[in-house]
Amino acid sequence: MQIWTGLGNPGPQYAMHRHNIGFMVCDAIAEIHGFGPVQKKFSGWVQEGRIGSEKIVLLKPATFMNKSGQSVGEAMRFYKLDIEALTVFHDELDLAPFKVKVRRGGGLAGHNGLRSINQHLGPEFRRVRIGIGHPGSKERVNGHVLGNYAKAEMDDLVGMLGAVGAEAEWLAKGDDVRFMNDIALRMQA
């Protein structure tokens, strides 16, 4: 069993924020792979399903970004899982928009959701970093991260979400390189 957590903030006013890309990814995966209904658990929303032979629990913490680790920690303890079973989908300023990169462990790059999970579970979880691009100056970062995707970005956003969902089986199998490569190929088409 694996827990895949998408980071975001609860509430309709945040739904299209770049900071909520983790929530969007969870929704796309659940839709594409026919996951079960949403349940309220672990201070968040959970959907269960299978991708290939792997049982996956999708978790969207309802704790707000800064306390994501509380929700993720509850789920990990409940299922008695090691850190290797956790994958976190999150926005990444230092990647070009809609680029997808996977790595295990690493720094927090000022991301409060990652910081919270790190405080609860340590740093060695797998991260699926989804590029939102940098606005150019430090003063504009907050507005960029907490801003909605523009109409001109919608086709790329939908394409990336579909690619992540379609290639999720590679992630479930632990083939991070194939997952990244196949998404990149789909995004070029």
C-alpha angles and dihedrals in degrees: 000000000000133000115218112192125194115202121223145112122273122243137064093262089067098040098106098034116125086234088064097059089112091061090047091053092051091051092049093049092048091050097045094046098039098242121186126265123297114268128190107238140135093020088300147056121289133193123182129206147125131268108191106317094333125101108223128193111200112206128190108185114224091198096093120255098284093060100039091121091066092061095040091047091052091053094045092050093045092055092037091232130163122233090261088072093060126092121178123199113204146155118265123201093194095061126076113258113287095004112137122209130172127206139154117235123342137128129327098234090210092298109148095200091056090044091055093049090047090053092052101038111010129253104284100092123119114258127201102203114203115197120236095167127233119274091222104251132057091234091062097049098091094050091046096050093043093041127100122254110263122245088247090060097052098093092051091045093051091045093052093046090050091048093051090049094046094049096040092108089071090053091049090052091050095247096134094165094055089046092054094042095049092048090050090051092050091049091053094053 
